């Protein structure tokens, strides 16, 4: 990660989900369980799950979350994995990334 992400700067998580056909409801439930755990962790600010309006979109779901820092996000997700707080779904893939804001309107 870049220096800003490692210096305690607020970060935005953007996590895109490729959801297998017929698993959308299960994926949303999985996200909800993960969110329920993560929002109890230090550094959590907010999150929102977005669903594509196009039925053939590559990414059916996109999660955008705000964390106080990259470190608090990494600690929280490590704790979530250790607790098994988010169930696995066959065929579901996701690609998370942390970002900092470089420009606003």
C-alpha positions as MATLAB code, in Angstrom:
seq = 'XXXXXXXXXXXXXXXXXXXXXXXXXXXXXXXXXXXXXXXXXXXXXXXXXXXXXXXXXXXXXXXXXXXXXXXXXXXXXXXXXXXXXXXXXXXXXXXXXXXXXXXXX';
ca = [
       0.000    0.000    0.000;
       1.058    3.575   -0.479;
       2.430    5.751    2.322;
      -0.885    7.588    2.809;
      -2.740    4.322    3.400;
      -0.173    3.292    6.000;
      -0.094    6.614    7.850;
      -3.508    6.471    9.517;
      -5.270    8.277    6.673;
      -8.943    7.371    6.186;
      -9.304    4.766    3.442;
     -12.104    3.607    1.184;
     -12.582   -0.084    0.556;
     -13.985   -0.916   -2.871;
     -14.779   -4.615   -3.141;
     -16.317   -6.028   -6.326;
     -18.143   -9.380   -6.282;
     -18.641  -11.810   -9.139;
     -21.711  -13.757   -8.033;
     -22.577  -17.158   -9.511;
     -26.007  -17.472  -11.058;
     -28.652  -18.186   -8.440;
     -26.458  -17.115   -5.503;
     -27.310  -13.398   -5.232;
     -29.514  -13.703   -2.144;
     -26.943  -15.947   -0.438;
     -24.157  -13.467   -1.307;
     -26.127  -10.582    0.220;
     -26.682  -12.641    3.385;
     -22.940  -13.409    3.519;
     -22.124   -9.707    3.134;
     -24.605   -8.858    5.903;
     -22.970  -11.328    8.315;
     -19.544   -9.912    7.501;
     -20.791   -6.349    7.903;
     -22.400   -7.197   11.251;
     -19.038   -8.408   12.512;
     -16.894   -5.674   10.959;
     -19.018   -2.797   12.235;
     -18.113   -3.869   15.791;
     -14.395   -3.506   15.055;
     -12.217   -0.478   15.849;
     -11.799    1.848   12.890;
     -15.067    0.994   11.117;
     -16.843    4.110    9.795;
     -19.517    2.997    7.308;
     -20.369    0.674    4.451;
     -22.883    0.322    1.632;
     -23.560   -2.631   -0.642;
     -24.556   -1.782   -4.214;
     -26.329   -4.132   -6.637;
     -25.973   -3.748  -10.370;
     -29.138   -2.839  -12.246;
     -27.837   -4.733  -15.291;
     -28.603   -8.467  -14.987;
     -25.496   -9.404  -17.001;
     -23.013   -7.174  -15.157;
     -19.642   -8.755  -14.404;
     -19.874   -7.463  -10.834;
     -23.354   -8.077   -9.444;
     -22.425   -6.490   -6.110;
     -20.001   -3.751   -5.114;
     -19.241   -2.908   -1.509;
     -17.916    0.541   -0.626;
     -16.779    1.040    2.957;
     -14.901    3.709    4.869;
     -12.281    2.809    7.479;
     -10.246    5.086    9.747;
      -7.024    3.593    8.345;
      -5.602    0.713    6.357;
      -4.290   -0.752    9.605;
      -7.714   -0.854   11.273;
      -9.239   -2.439    8.158;
      -6.513   -5.087    8.001;
      -6.864   -5.898   11.707;
     -10.654   -6.137   11.420;
     -10.603   -8.427    8.395;
      -7.973  -10.646   10.062;
     -10.273  -10.898   13.102;
     -13.230  -11.711   10.839;
     -11.310  -14.530    9.155;
     -10.166  -15.869   12.535;
     -13.767  -15.910   13.791;
     -15.206  -17.362   10.574;
     -17.727  -14.512   10.540;
     -18.488  -14.656    6.793;
     -19.508  -18.005    5.280;
     -17.957  -19.162    1.995;
     -20.094  -19.408   -1.167;
     -19.118  -21.803   -3.958;
     -18.115  -19.849   -7.076;
     -18.236  -16.399   -5.452;
     -15.174  -14.291   -6.126;
     -14.343  -10.872   -4.821;
     -11.569   -8.370   -5.338;
     -11.083   -5.874   -2.503;
      -8.860   -2.821   -2.729;
      -8.133    0.107   -0.427;
      -8.059    3.628   -1.852;
      -7.512    7.175   -0.692;
      -9.298   10.185   -2.133;
      -7.094   12.242   -4.465;
      -9.788   14.576   -5.860;
     -13.393   15.562   -5.131;
     -16.011   17.600   -6.953;
];
